[in-house]
Amino acid sequence: MENINIEDFKVKGQIKLADFLTELDMDTTKKEEVKALDKVEKKLSEKQDAMYAHNRHAFLICLQGMDTSGKDSLIREVFKDFNPRGVVVHSFKTPNSTELEHDYLWRHYLALPEKGKFAVFNRTHYENVLVTRVHPEYLLLENLPGIEKVEDITPQFWENRMEQMVNFEKHIAQNGTTVLKFYFHMSKEEQRKRLLKRLENPEDNWKFSVGDLKDRERWDDYMKYYEEAINKTSTDFAPWYIIPSDDKGVARYIVAKIIWEALKALTDITEPELDPKVKANIDFYREQLKE
């Protein structure tokens, strides 16, 4: 597991999703995967504490993928050892009436991480060039000038929107936020198995949605638009990583390792020192407390 090279998953040029594996041929057991993840998590939590105290950097972790691709469980497992004060998870659902009164990026700006913190976007601003592209009728709810009907939406509209997203990420990256974007690459067959599991296990029934089946029927469209969005928006300051996700344990480890490498690269992060006057009298304060 430790020999996995994170650069293998980074999008550096034009790609085709069909060329990427959805599962790695790993000669490991589930126990070994958990052990490897625990090791990275420990390093992450220690460095995250220092980043929180340093209070200069922030991280935005963007998770995208088809339903059942493992985003929720990854958040639970990868970030479980983080200081709760230093990480906030946002799950972006269908925009509500207030959000629709603003531009589509407004609610994402509001959820950006404070200095010293991690923000995890479970589904992201990219829904606005994925779901709305597969279902362009949703776009009419935004009441945009010049768009009265679906036929008014031109290819240039989507080009502009993706350019806006790149500019959004460039702006926050230049102001101290590290942006990492992960696409959970899952096979259609694996999704079928996971959806069936939700139906066959009573304790998982609540996770099932008829909408999952409707989106599954548009699988090829989603793959087409994911591929285009990734190709047009993967940059040095906000790279995309394509994560093989048929094996959740391996996917979690790869994501954790990528975050760790990015965090480790911020060499200026140090825990603040005590005020010299306080430090000089630390023995005195200790005696006071003992008494």
Backbone torsions as a table, in degrees:
resi	resn	phi	psi	omega
1	MET	NA	-41.4	-176.8
2	GLU	-66.9	-17.4	180.0
3	ASN	-82.3	-3.0	178.9
4	ILE	-63.4	129.7	179.8
5	ASN	-97.8	114.3	-175.2
6	ILE	-65.0	-22.6	179.6
7	GLU	-65.9	-21.1	179.9
8	ASP	-66.9	-19.0	-175.8
9	PHE	-105.5	-5.6	-176.3
10	LYS	-83.1	134.7	178.4
11	VAL	-84.4	116.8	-175.8
12	LYS	-116.6	-8.5	179.5
13	GLY	-160.6	-163.4	178.9
14	GLN	-69.0	131.7	-176.7
15	ILE	-128.4	164.2	169.7
16	LYS	-122.2	124.9	-177.1
17	LEU	-59.5	-31.7	-179.2
18	ALA	-63.6	-18.9	179.9
19	ASP	-83.3	-8.5	-176.7
20	PHE	-101.0	139.4	177.9
21	LEU	-72.4	146.9	173.6
22	THR	-95.7	-8.3	177.2
23	GLU	-150.1	133.0	177.3
24	LEU	-86.8	148.8	177.3
25	ASP	-85.4	82.6	-176.3
26	MET	-101.7	129.3	178.4
27	ASP	-90.9	64.2	-177.6
28	THR	-134.7	155.6	175.0
29	THR	-93.8	166.0	177.2
30	LYS	-60.2	-37.2	179.6
31	LYS	-63.3	-40.5	179.5
32	GLU	-68.3	-35.3	177.8
33	GLU	-65.1	-43.7	179.2
34	VAL	-63.8	-42.1	179.9
35	LYS	-63.0	-42.3	179.5
36	ALA	-65.1	-40.6	179.2
37	LEU	-66.0	-42.8	179.2
38	ASP	-57.7	-38.8	-179.2
39	LYS	-63.7	-43.8	179.0
40	VAL	-69.7	-40.0	-179.4
41	GLU	-59.2	-38.8	-179.6
42	LYS	-63.0	-44.1	178.4
43	LYS	-65.7	-39.6	179.1
44	LEU	-61.9	-45.3	-176.9
45	SER	-64.9	-38.2	179.2
46	GLU	-66.3	-44.1	-179.7
47	LYS	-70.1	-34.6	178.9
48	GLN	-64.0	-38.7	176.7
49	ASP	-59.2	-43.1	179.5
50	ALA	-66.0	-40.0	179.0
51	MET	-64.2	-38.8	179.2
52	TYR	-62.7	-43.3	179.6
53	ALA	-71.1	-36.3	-179.6
54	HIS	-64.6	-38.7	170.6
55	ASN	61.1	40.7	176.9
56	ARG	-126.6	-32.9	-178.0
57	HIS	-104.2	159.6	173.7
58	ALA	-141.7	159.2	178.5
59	PHE	-126.2	135.1	171.0
60	LEU	-115.7	115.8	-179.8
61	ILE	-105.2	116.4	-177.6
62	CYS	-106.3	124.2	-178.1
63	LEU	-116.6	121.5	178.2
64	GLN	-130.2	147.8	177.8
65	GLY	170.1	164.5	178.3
66	MET	-67.2	163.1	177.9
67	ASP	-56.1	139.1	-179.6
68	THR	76.8	9.1	-176.7
69	SER	-74.6	-7.0	172.7
70	GLY	104.8	16.6	-177.4
71	LYS	-65.7	-47.8	-176.8
72	ASP	-61.9	-47.9	-177.3
73	SER	-68.9	-30.9	176.5
74	LEU	-64.7	-43.1	178.2
75	ILE	-59.0	-44.8	-179.1
76	ARG	-61.3	-41.9	-174.2
77	GLU	-84.0	-44.2	-174.2
78	VAL	-71.8	-35.0	-173.6
79	PHE	-103.5	11.0	-174.4
80	LYS	-66.6	-26.2	-179.2
81	ASP	-95.3	2.5	179.2
82	PHE	-70.8	150.7	170.1
83	ASN	-62.8	119.6	-175.8
84	PRO	-56.2	-27.5	179.8
85	ARG	-70.6	-15.8	-172.5
86	GLY	-107.2	7.5	179.4
87	VAL	-144.3	134.1	179.1
88	VAL	-129.4	132.6	-179.6
89	VAL	-106.8	131.9	177.4
90	HIS	-120.3	125.1	176.8
91	SER	-109.7	109.1	-173.8
92	PHE	-87.3	113.6	178.7
93	LYS	-93.5	-167.9	174.6
94	THR	-57.9	132.4	-178.4
95	PRO	-56.1	137.0	177.8
96	ASN	-85.5	-179.3	-174.3
97	SER	-62.7	-37.7	179.0
98	THR	-67.4	-43.6	-179.3
99	GLU	-64.7	-33.8	179.9
100	LEU	-71.9	-14.8	176.3
101	GLU	-81.3	-4.0	178.0
102	HIS	-119.2	172.5	175.3
103	ASP	-68.6	160.8	-170.4
104	TYR	-63.9	-21.5	-179.7
105	LEU	-87.9	-11.2	-173.6
106	TRP	-54.4	-49.1	-175.9
107	ARG	-68.6	-24.1	178.1
108	HIS	-77.5	-36.9	174.3
109	TYR	-59.7	-42.6	-178.9
110	LEU	-62.2	-26.7	-175.6
111	ALA	-96.7	4.6	-179.0
112	LEU	-63.4	148.9	-176.2
113	PRO	-71.7	144.5	171.3
114	GLU	-72.6	164.3	176.5
115	LYS	-58.6	136.7	-179.9
116	GLY	87.8	-0.5	-173.7
117	LYS	-123.2	161.8	171.9
118	PHE	-103.3	138.4	167.3
119	ALA	-119.9	134.2	177.9
120	VAL	-113.6	119.8	175.7
121	PHE	-95.9	109.7	176.7
122	ASN	-91.9	99.6	-159.1
123	ARG	72.8	142.7	-165.2
124	THR	-137.0	-168.9	175.3
125	HIS	-60.1	-17.5	-179.8
126	TYR	-72.2	-13.5	172.4
127	GLU	-56.9	-25.5	-177.1
128	ASN	-78.2	-3.5	170.4
129	VAL	-127.5	13.6	178.9
130	LEU	-120.0	-71.9	-179.7
131	VAL	-61.4	-45.7	-178.2
132	THR	-70.1	-18.0	177.5
133	ARG	-83.3	-36.7	175.4
134	VAL	-72.7	-35.1	179.3
135	HIS	-122.6	73.0	-174.4
136	PRO	-60.8	-18.8	178.2
137	GLU	-62.6	-25.9	177.9
138	TYR	-62.5	-30.3	-176.5
139	LEU	-64.4	-26.4	-178.9
140	LEU	-64.4	-22.6	179.1
141	LEU	-69.2	-15.8	-178.1
142	GLU	-81.4	-9.0	179.1
143	ASN	52.1	50.7	-178.2
144	LEU	-82.1	141.3	178.1
145	PRO	-58.3	134.0	175.4
146	GLY	84.1	-4.4	178.8
147	ILE	-117.8	97.4	-179.4
148	GLU	-99.9	-25.3	-178.2
149	LYS	-147.0	165.5	-176.9
150	VAL	-55.7	-36.4	-177.8
151	GLU	-64.4	-16.3	179.0
152	ASP	-79.2	-12.0	-177.1
153	ILE	-83.6	114.6	-177.0
154	THR	-98.2	162.3	174.1
155	PRO	-56.4	-33.6	-179.7
156	GLN	-65.6	-29.1	177.2
157	PHE	-58.1	-45.6	-178.8
158	TRP	-69.9	-35.8	175.7
159	GLU	-60.3	-45.3	-179.8
160	ASN	-63.1	-41.7	-177.3
161	ARG	-65.5	-40.0	178.4
162	MET	-69.5	-34.1	175.0
163	GLU	-64.6	-38.2	177.2
164	GLN	-62.2	-38.9	179.2
165	MET	-66.4	-40.5	176.7
166	VAL	-61.8	-43.4	179.8
167	ASN	-65.6	-38.3	176.3
168	PHE	-58.8	-47.4	-178.8
169	GLU	-69.8	-36.2	178.5
170	LYS	-64.4	-41.5	-179.5
171	HIS	-60.5	-48.9	-176.9
172	ILE	-73.1	-31.1	178.4
173	ALA	-66.3	-38.8	179.9
174	GLN	-71.1	-12.7	179.5
175	ASN	-110.3	24.3	168.3
176	GLY	100.8	8.4	179.0
177	THR	-105.8	122.9	174.5
178	THR	-81.4	124.6	-177.1
179	VAL	-109.7	121.7	177.2
180	LEU	-125.2	128.3	-175.3
181	LYS	-119.7	129.2	-175.8
182	PHE	-121.1	125.6	171.7
183	TYR	-103.8	122.2	-178.6
184	PHE	-85.9	103.7	-173.2
185	HIS	-89.1	104.2	-175.0
186	MET	-120.3	145.3	177.6
187	SER	-76.7	154.3	178.7
188	LYS	-64.6	-34.0	178.9
189	GLU	-66.6	-40.3	178.6
190	GLU	-65.1	-38.2	177.1
191	GLN	-62.6	-41.1	178.3
192	ARG	-56.9	-44.6	179.8
193	LYS	-63.3	-41.4	-177.3
194	ARG	-71.2	-36.7	176.6
195	LEU	-66.9	-40.1	176.8
196	LEU	-61.6	-39.4	179.3
197	LYS	-61.5	-37.6	178.9
198	ARG	-64.7	-31.9	-179.6
199	LEU	-82.6	-32.6	-175.0
200	GLU	-85.0	-24.2	179.0
201	ASN	-101.3	112.5	-177.3
202	PRO	-53.0	-35.6	-178.1
203	GLU	-71.5	-13.5	179.1
204	ASP	-105.6	-0.5	-176.6
205	ASN	-56.6	-36.2	-175.2
206	TRP	-63.8	-21.3	-179.0
207	LYS	-77.4	-18.3	-174.2
208	PHE	-78.7	139.5	176.4
209	SER	-135.2	137.2	177.1
210	VAL	-60.1	-29.6	178.3
211	GLY	-60.3	-28.2	177.9
212	ASP	-61.8	-38.9	-179.7
213	LEU	-70.9	-36.2	178.6
214	LYS	-65.8	-41.7	177.8
215	ASP	-68.8	-31.9	179.0
216	ARG	-62.7	-33.5	177.7
217	GLU	-65.5	-22.1	180.0
218	ARG	-104.2	25.4	-175.9
219	TRP	-50.6	-49.9	-176.5
220	ASP	-62.8	-36.7	177.5
221	ASP	-65.1	-44.1	178.3
222	TYR	-60.7	-44.1	-179.9
223	MET	-61.1	-39.9	179.3
224	LYS	-62.3	-45.5	-176.4
225	TYR	-77.8	-31.5	172.7
226	TYR	-61.4	-47.0	-178.6
227	GLU	-60.1	-44.1	179.9
228	GLU	-65.6	-44.0	-179.6
229	ALA	-63.2	-42.5	179.6
230	ILE	-64.0	-44.1	-179.4
231	ASN	-64.0	-33.9	-175.8
232	LYS	-90.2	-10.8	-173.6
233	THR	-128.8	6.0	176.5
234	SER	-85.0	120.1	-175.8
235	THR	-131.4	169.5	177.0
236	ASP	-63.3	-34.6	-176.9
237	PHE	-88.1	-12.7	177.7
238	ALA	-150.7	73.0	-174.4
239	PRO	-76.0	152.3	169.6
240	TRP	-94.0	144.7	171.9
241	TYR	-123.7	131.8	178.3
242	ILE	-98.0	111.8	-171.7
243	ILE	-102.7	117.9	175.2
244	PRO	-63.2	122.0	-166.1
245	SER	-122.0	10.0	176.2
246	ASP	-67.7	-27.4	174.4
247	ASP	-109.2	108.2	-174.6
248	LYS	-64.0	-37.0	-178.7
249	GLY	-62.5	-44.4	178.8
250	VAL	-66.7	-41.8	179.5
251	ALA	-59.4	-43.6	-179.9
252	ARG	-62.5	-42.5	-179.4
253	TYR	-63.3	-44.6	-178.4
254	ILE	-62.3	-45.6	179.6
255	VAL	-62.0	-45.8	180.0
256	ALA	-60.9	-41.0	-179.2
257	LYS	-66.5	-39.7	178.0
258	ILE	-63.4	-43.7	178.4
259	ILE	-63.5	-42.7	-179.9
260	TRP	-60.7	-44.8	-179.3
261	GLU	-63.4	-38.4	178.4
262	ALA	-68.4	-39.5	179.4
263	LEU	-69.5	-41.0	179.4
264	LYS	-63.7	-28.9	-178.6
265	ALA	-70.1	-16.3	178.5
266	LEU	-84.9	81.8	-170.9
267	THR	-73.4	-11.5	-179.3
268	ASP	-82.5	-7.9	-176.5
269	ILE	-70.3	119.2	176.3
270	THR	-139.8	150.6	176.1
271	GLU	-75.0	136.8	-178.9
272	PRO	-63.8	145.7	178.7
273	GLU	-90.4	157.8	177.2
274	LEU	-63.6	151.1	172.3
275	ASP	-55.7	134.6	-176.9
276	PRO	-51.9	-38.0	-179.4
277	LYS	-67.2	-41.1	178.4
278	VAL	-65.8	-43.9	-178.7
279	LYS	-61.8	-38.6	-178.8
280	ALA	-66.9	-24.5	-177.2
281	ASN	-110.0	19.8	-174.0
282	ILE	-62.9	-35.7	178.2
283	ASP	-65.8	-38.1	179.0
284	PHE	-62.9	-45.0	179.3
285	TYR	-65.2	-35.6	179.9
286	ARG	-65.4	-41.1	178.9
287	GLU	-65.8	-37.5	177.6
288	GLN	-60.1	-43.2	-179.4
289	LEU	-68.4	-36.1	179.2
290	LYS	-66.1	-36.8	179.7
291	GLU	-70.8	NA	NA
